[in-house]
Amino acid sequence: MILDRNVLADLAVAITLDAYVRVTPMGHAATPLGAGFGITRFASPKRSFRVIYLAQDLTTGIAETLVRDRFQGRARRQLLDVEADLWGATEVNGTADLRLIDLRSTGLVRLGISTEAARGKAHGQGRKLSQAIYEQTDAQGLIYVSRLTGSTCVCIYDRALPGGLVATPVIAVTQLAGFVDALRELNVTLVATR
């Protein structure tokens, strides 16, 4: 996939992240900025770079990790506490501007890419787009809109880590003051099993 360099240059923005949230499995708590290959929306299909994802707010971080589409078409929207206990969150701040490609508004249309790349359930098109951006630019990541909440998210490439970001220690999401409110906003109930 060859992308228009002029459009890419126009879509490049410099952003210093301020209090973004990363929701991550507690098994990775020791490495709050650890990046992986994965099979996520903007992960490399060639496994040539690693990524991390951050959300502008806790509700979006929870929606993008714990909730996703699992309750679609279900009247009972319950998350068991034992599952929630497996997840933690960290606050991430930038130490300098990051160069990101902005896909929040007309970016995909201007590049001639299907909006499915950033907004669809399937990840194939997004992964191909991300690979092309990584190879054809020096961008440090992507800024886009969560298809689940409409809030801003970022995908940070490994070439921006660890120098451009700092993270607080990972705390279990169930210990966060805003966790139950985030679930309530997503119409999900936390169910105690113990």
C-alpha positions as CSV (number, residue, x, y, z in Angstrom):
1,M,0.0,0.0,0.0
2,I,1.5,3.3,-1.1
3,L,0.2,6.4,0.7
4,D,0.2,10.0,-0.6
5,R,3.2,11.6,1.2
6,N,1.6,15.1,1.0
7,V,-1.6,13.9,2.7
8,L,0.5,12.1,5.3
9,A,2.5,15.3,6.0
10,D,-0.7,17.3,6.3
11,L,-2.2,14.7,8.7
12,A,0.9,14.7,11.0
13,V,0.3,16.5,14.3
14,A,2.5,17.1,17.3
15,I,0.8,16.2,20.6
16,T,2.1,15.9,24.2
17,L,0.0,13.3,25.9
18,D,-1.6,14.5,29.2
19,A,-3.1,11.9,31.6
20,Y,-3.9,9.3,29.0
21,V,-5.0,5.8,30.4
22,R,-3.6,2.5,29.5
23,V,-5.7,-0.5,30.6
24,T,-3.5,-3.6,30.7
25,P,-3.5,-7.1,32.1
26,M,-2.1,-7.2,35.6
27,G,0.3,-9.8,34.4
28,H,2.1,-6.9,32.7
29,A,2.0,-4.5,35.6
30,A,5.8,-4.5,36.0
31,T,6.1,-3.1,32.4
32,P,3.4,-0.4,32.1
33,L,4.9,0.8,28.8
34,G,5.7,-2.6,27.5
35,A,4.8,-3.0,23.8
36,G,3.8,-6.1,22.0
37,F,3.1,-7.4,18.6
38,G,-0.4,-8.7,19.1
39,I,-3.2,-9.0,16.5
40,T,-4.8,-5.7,17.4
41,R,-6.2,-2.9,15.2
42,F,-2.9,-1.2,14.3
43,A,-0.4,-4.0,15.1
44,S,2.1,-4.9,12.5
45,P,0.9,-7.7,10.2
46,K,4.6,-8.5,9.5
47,R,5.6,-8.3,13.2
48,S,8.1,-5.7,12.3
49,F,7.1,-3.2,15.1
50,R,5.3,-3.3,18.4
51,V,2.6,-1.0,19.7
52,I,0.8,0.2,22.8
53,Y,-2.7,1.7,23.0
54,L,-3.8,4.6,25.2
55,A,-7.2,6.1,25.8
56,Q,-8.1,9.7,26.7
57,D,-10.2,8.5,29.6
58,L,-10.8,5.5,31.8
59,T,-14.3,4.7,30.4
60,T,-12.8,4.4,26.9
61,G,-9.9,2.3,28.2
62,I,-12.3,-0.1,29.8
63,A,-14.6,-0.2,26.8
64,E,-11.6,-0.9,24.5
65,T,-10.2,-3.8,26.7
66,L,-12.7,-5.4,29.0
67,V,-16.1,-4.6,27.3
68,R,-15.5,-4.4,23.6
69,D,-18.4,-6.2,21.8
70,R,-19.0,-8.9,24.3
71,F,-22.4,-7.7,25.5
72,Q,-23.8,-6.9,22.1
73,G,-27.5,-8.0,21.9
74,R,-27.5,-9.0,25.6
75,A,-29.9,-7.7,28.2
76,R,-27.7,-8.8,31.1
77,R,-24.5,-6.9,30.9
78,Q,-22.5,-8.2,33.8
79,L,-18.7,-8.3,34.4
80,L,-17.5,-10.7,37.1
81,D,-15.2,-9.2,39.7
82,V,-12.8,-12.1,39.2
83,E,-12.3,-11.1,35.6
84,A,-12.0,-7.4,36.4
85,D,-9.3,-8.3,38.9
86,L,-7.1,-9.5,36.1
87,W,-6.8,-5.9,34.7
88,G,-5.0,-2.8,35.8
89,A,-4.5,0.7,34.6
90,T,-1.8,3.3,34.5
91,E,-1.7,7.0,33.7
92,V,0.6,7.9,30.9
93,N,2.0,11.3,30.2
94,G,4.3,12.6,27.4
95,T,7.7,14.1,28.1
96,A,7.7,15.8,24.7
97,D,5.6,16.1,21.6
98,L,4.9,12.9,19.7
99,R,4.5,13.0,15.9
100,L,1.2,11.2,15.2
101,I,-0.9,10.7,12.1
102,D,-4.3,12.1,12.7
103,L,-7.1,9.7,11.7
104,R,-9.9,11.3,13.8
105,S,-11.7,13.1,11.0
106,T,-11.1,13.1,7.2
107,G,-7.7,11.4,7.3
108,L,-8.8,8.0,6.1
109,V,-11.0,9.5,3.3
110,R,-8.1,11.8,2.2
111,L,-5.8,8.8,2.0
112,G,-8.3,6.7,0.1
113,I,-8.6,4.2,2.8
114,S,-11.8,2.6,4.0
115,T,-13.0,4.0,7.3
116,E,-13.2,0.3,8.4
117,A,-9.4,0.7,9.0
118,A,-10.0,2.7,12.2
119,R,-13.7,2.2,12.9
120,G,-14.6,-1.4,12.0
121,K,-14.7,-4.5,14.1
122,A,-12.2,-6.3,11.9
123,H,-8.6,-5.3,12.2
124,G,-7.1,-6.4,8.9
125,Q,-7.3,-3.1,7.1
126,G,-6.1,-1.1,10.1
127,R,-3.1,-3.3,10.4
128,K,-2.1,-2.9,6.7
129,L,-2.6,0.9,7.0
130,S,-0.5,1.0,10.2
131,Q,2.3,-1.0,8.5
132,A,2.3,1.4,5.5
133,I,2.4,4.4,7.8
134,Y,5.2,2.9,9.8
135,E,7.3,2.1,6.7
136,Q,6.6,5.3,4.8
137,T,6.9,7.9,7.6
138,D,8.8,8.7,10.8
139,A,5.5,9.0,12.7
140,Q,5.6,7.8,16.2
141,G,2.0,6.6,16.1
142,L,-1.6,7.2,15.3
143,I,-4.4,9.3,16.9
144,Y,-7.9,8.1,16.2
145,V,-11.4,7.9,17.6
146,S,-12.6,4.9,19.6
147,R,-15.4,3.2,17.6
148,L,-16.9,2.2,21.0
149,T,-17.1,5.6,22.8
150,G,-16.2,8.3,20.3
151,S,-13.3,9.5,22.5
152,T,-9.7,9.9,21.4
153,C,-7.2,7.0,21.5
154,V,-3.6,6.7,20.4
155,C,-1.6,3.9,19.1
156,I,2.1,4.4,19.9
157,Y,4.8,2.7,17.9
158,D,7.8,1.2,19.6
159,R,10.1,3.8,18.1
160,A,8.6,6.4,20.5
161,L,9.2,4.2,23.5
162,P,10.3,4.5,26.2
163,G,11.8,8.0,26.0
164,G,8.7,10.0,25.0
165,L,6.4,8.7,27.7
166,V,6.3,8.1,31.5
167,A,3.8,5.9,33.3
168,T,2.5,5.7,36.9
169,P,2.6,2.2,38.5
170,V,-0.2,0.0,37.3
171,I,-3.1,-0.2,39.8
172,A,-5.9,-2.9,39.7
173,V,-8.9,-1.3,37.9
174,T,-11.2,-2.5,40.7
175,Q,-9.2,-0.2,43.1
176,L,-9.8,2.9,40.9
177,A,-12.3,5.4,42.2
178,G,-13.8,5.8,38.7
179,F,-14.0,2.1,37.7
180,V,-17.6,1.5,38.7
181,D,-18.7,4.8,37.2
182,A,-17.0,3.8,33.9
183,L,-18.8,0.5,33.9
184,R,-22.1,2.3,34.7
185,E,-21.5,4.7,31.8
186,L,-21.1,1.6,29.5
187,N,-24.3,0.1,31.0
188,V,-22.3,-2.8,32.6
189,T,-22.7,-4.1,36.2
190,L,-19.8,-5.4,38.2
191,V,-20.9,-8.7,39.9
192,A,-19.2,-9.9,43.1
193,T,-18.5,-13.6,43.1
194,R,-16.8,-13.9,46.5
